């Protein structure tokens, strides 16, 4: 039910944890998922606990404020870079909350993740 994104959406934490299980099998797909997931992160470094995969919008009913969610993006990206050696992903422009014009390198998303939880 939740894994399909039907209903309340997909979990930010869950989606990042899923990456850890398949990054070594299909790294190109993991790269795509990382960029999609990062695009649902908010500018302050927090993340919606759940988001809709088709619209790539956060679920306001569930909200945010789960302090561990942003750190799972860091873990997913670290696993990807460690597995593939592809650090170019860190320079990929990714919007915050899928808002046009808000793009920043993925590295900035990770930095804001740390800043949010501190």
SERO-4910 file (N, C-alpha, C, O; in steps of 0.05 Angstrom, whole numbers):
BEGIN
 pado doro    nc1    nc2    nc3   cac1   cac2   cac3    cc1    cc2    cc3    oc1    oc2    oc3
  Unk    A     17    -24      0      0      0      0     17     25      0     16     41    -19
  Unk    A     33     29     21     49     54     22     72     54      2     81     75     -8
  Unk    A     83     30     -4    106     28    -22     99     38    -50    116     47    -65
  Unk    A     73     35    -57     65     44    -84     60     73    -85     58     85   -107
  Unk    A     58     86    -63     53    115    -63     23    121    -62     16    144    -62
  Unk    A      6    100    -63    -22    104    -61    -29    112    -33    -18    102    -14
  Unk    A    -48    130    -29    -56    138     -2    -39    162      7    -40    183     -5
  Unk    A    -24    157     29     -9    179     41     17    185     26     30    205     32
  Unk    A     25    168      8     50    173     -7     72    154      1     68    134     15
  Unk    A     96    161     -7    120    145     -1    136    159     20    136    184     22
  Unk    A    148    144     37    164    155     59    191    165     49    205    151     34
  Unk    A    199    188     59    226    199     52    247    181     63    266    173     49
  Unk    A    244    174     89    264    156    102    264    128     88    285    118     81
  Unk    A    240    117     84    237     91     72    250     90     44    264     71     38
  Unk    A    245    110     28    256    111      1    286    111      1    299     98    -15
  Unk    A    297    126     20    327    127     22    338    101     32    359     92     23
  Unk    A    324     88     51    332     62     61    331     41     39    348     23     37
  Unk    A    310     42     22    308     24      0    332     24    -19    341      4    -29
  Unk    A    343     48    -23    366     52    -40    390     34    -31    404     23    -47
  Unk    A    392     32     -4    415     16      6    414    -13     -2    435    -26     -3
  Unk    A    390    -22     -9    387    -50    -17    391    -55    -47    394    -79    -54
  Unk    A    390    -35    -63    393    -40    -92    414    -23   -106    418    -27   -130
  Unk    A    427     -6    -92    447     11   -105    469     -5   -119    479      3   -140
  Unk    A    476    -28   -109    497    -44   -121    486    -60   -145    502    -69   -161
  Unk    A    460    -63   -147    449    -78   -170    442    -60   -194    449    -67   -216
  Unk    A    430    -37   -189    423    -19   -210    430     10   -202    413     26   -195
  Unk    A    456     16   -202    465     42   -193    453     66   -209    449     87   -198
  Unk    A    448     62   -235    436     84   -250    408     91   -241    400    114   -240
  Unk    A    393     70   -233    366     75   -222    368     88   -194    352    105   -187
  Unk    A    388     79   -178    392     91   -152    398    121   -155    389    137   -139
  Unk    A    414    128   -175    421    156   -179    396    172   -185    392    194   -174
  Unk    A    379    162   -202    353    176   -209    336    179   -184    325    201   -179
  Unk    A    334    158   -168    318    160   -144    329    180   -124    313    195   -112
  Unk    A    355    181   -121    367    200   -102    360    228   -110    352    244    -93
  Unk    A    362    234   -136    355    261   -145    326    268   -142    318    290   -135
  Unk    A    309    248   -147    280    252   -143    273    256   -114    258    274   -107
  Unk    A    285    240    -96    279    243    -68    290    269    -57    276    283    -42
  Unk    A    314    277    -65    326    302    -56    309    326    -64    308    346    -50
  Unk    A    295    324    -87    279    346    -96    254    350    -79    241    371    -82
  Unk    A    248    332    -61    225    336    -43    234    348    -16    217    355      0
  Unk    A    260    352    -13    271    364     12    264    394     12    264    407     -9
  Unk    A    259    404     36    253    433     38    279    449     41    300    438     49
  Unk    A    277    475     36    301    492     35    315    494     62    339    499     63
  Unk    A    301    490     84    313    491    110    328    465    118    339    463    140
  Unk    A    328    446    100    341    420    104    323    399    115    331    375    116
  Unk    A    299    406    124    280    386    133    268    371    109    274    378     86
  Unk    A    252    352    114    240    336     93    212    329    101    205    324    124
  Unk    A    194    328     81    168    317     86    172    288     94    188    274     82
  Unk    A    157    279    114    159    251    122    149    233    100    160    211     96
  Unk    A    130    242     85    119    227     62    115    246     39    110    270     43
  Unk    A    116    236     15    112    252     -9     98    235    -30     99    210    -29
  Unk    A     85    248    -49     71    235    -71     91    231    -94    101    250   -105
  Unk    A     96    206   -102    116    201   -123    108    212   -150    126    219   -166
  Unk    A     83    213   -156     75    223   -183     77    253   -185     86    264   -205
  Unk    A     68    267   -164     69    296   -165     95    307   -153    102    330   -157
  Unk    A    109    290   -138    134    298   -125    130    321   -106    147    338   -102
  Unk    A    107    320    -93    100    341    -73     98    327    -46     90    304    -43
  Unk    A    106    342    -25    104    332      2     75    330     11     58    344      2
  Unk    A     71    312     30     45    307     41     42    325     66     53    318     87
  Unk    A     27    346     63     24    365     85      9    353    109     12    363    132
  Unk    A     -8    333    104    -23    321    126     -5    307    146    -10    307    170
  Unk    A     17    296    136     36    282    154     57    302    163     66    300    185
  Unk    A     63    321    145     82    342    152    111    334    152    119    316    137
  Unk    A    126    347    169    155    342    171    163    342    200    146    337    218
  Unk    A    188    349    205    197    350    233    208    324    244    215    323    268
  Unk    A    209    304    227    221    279    236    251    283    232    261    283    209
  Unk    A    266    287    254    294    295    252    312    276    238    333    284    228
  Unk    A    305    250    237    323    231    223    319    231    193    337    221    179
  Unk    A    296    240    183    291    238    154    313    250    137    323    236    119
  Unk    A    322    275    142    343    286    125    369    271    125    384    271    105
  Unk    A    375    258    147    400    244    149    401    218    132    422    208    125
  Unk    A    377    208    126    376    184    108    383    192     80    393    175     65
  Unk    A    379    217     72    389    226     46    419    225     45    431    216     25
  Unk    A    432    233     66    461    232     69    470    203     66    489    197     52
  Unk    A    457    185     81    465    157     80    462    145     52    479    130     43
  Unk    A    440    152     39    435    141     12    456    151     -8    466    136    -24
  Unk    A    462    177     -7    482    188    -25    509    176    -20    524    170    -38
  Unk    A    516    174      6    542    162     13    545    134      3    566    126     -8
  Unk    A    523    118      5    524     91     -5    527     90    -35    542     74    -46
  Unk    A    514    109    -49    516    110    -78    544    117    -87    556    104   -104
  Unk    A    556    138    -75    583    146    -82    603    124    -75    622    119    -90
  Unk    A    600    112    -52    618     91    -44    617     67    -63    637     55    -70
  Unk    A    593     60    -72    589     37    -90    598     43   -118    610     25   -131
  Unk    A    593     67   -128    598     73   -156    623     89   -161    635     88   -183
  Unk    A    632    104   -141    655    123   -146    646    148   -161    663    164   -168
  Unk    A    620    151   -166    610    173   -181    603    197   -163    581    200   -154
  Unk    A    623    213   -158    619    236   -141    607    260   -156    600    280   -144
  Unk    A    604    257   -183    592    278   -198    563    284   -190    552    305   -195
  Unk    A    550    264   -178    523    268   -168    521    291   -149    500    304   -147
  Unk    A    542    296   -134    542    318   -114    539    345   -127    531    364   -113
  Unk    A    546    347   -152    544    373   -166    518    376   -181    513    398   -193
  Unk    A    501    356   -182    476    357   -196    457    378   -184    453    378   -160
  Unk    A    446    396   -200    427    415   -190    400    402   -183    389    387   -200
  Unk    A    391    406   -160    366    394   -150    349    416   -137    360    431   -120
  Unk    A    323    419   -144    307    439   -131    300    431   -102    301    408    -95
  Unk    A    292    451    -87    281    446    -60    251    446    -63    240    464    -75
  Unk    A    238    426    -52    209    423    -52    198    425    -80    176    435    -85
  Unk    A    214    416   -100    207    416   -128    198    444   -138    181    446   -156
  Unk    A    209    465   -126    202    492   -134    221    502   -156    245    503   -151
  Unk    A    211    509   -179    228    519   -201    244    543   -191    233    560   -177
  Unk    A    269    545   -199    286    567   -191    300    564   -164    315    581   -156
  Unk    A    295    542   -150    307    538   -124    330    518   -125    339    508   -104
  Unk    A    339    511   -149    359    490   -152    385    497   -137    394    520   -137
  Unk    A    397    477   -126    423    478   -113    436    451   -117    423    431   -120
  Unk    A    463    450   -117    476    424   -120    468    405    -98    462    413    -75
  Unk    A    467    380   -104    460    360    -85    477    362    -59    467    358    -37
  Unk    A    502    370    -63    520    375    -39    507    394    -20    508    390      4
  Unk    A    494    415    -30    481    435    -13    457    423      2    452    429     25
  Unk    A    443    405    -11    421    390      2    432    375     26    420    375     48
  Unk    A    454    361     22    466    346     44    476    363     67    472    357     90
  Unk    A    488    386     59    497    405     80    473    415     96    475    417    121
  Unk    A    451    421     83    427    431     97    415    409    114    403    415    135
  Unk    A    417    384    105    408    362    122    422    362    149    409    360    170
  Unk    A    449    365    148    464    366    173    457    390    189    453    388    214
  Unk    A    454    413    177    448    438    191    421    436    205    417    446    227
  Unk    A    402    423    192    375    420    203    375    404    228    361    411    248
  Unk    A    390    382    229    389    364    252    407    374    275    404    364    297
  Unk    A    425    393    270    442    402    291    428    420    311    440    429    330
***
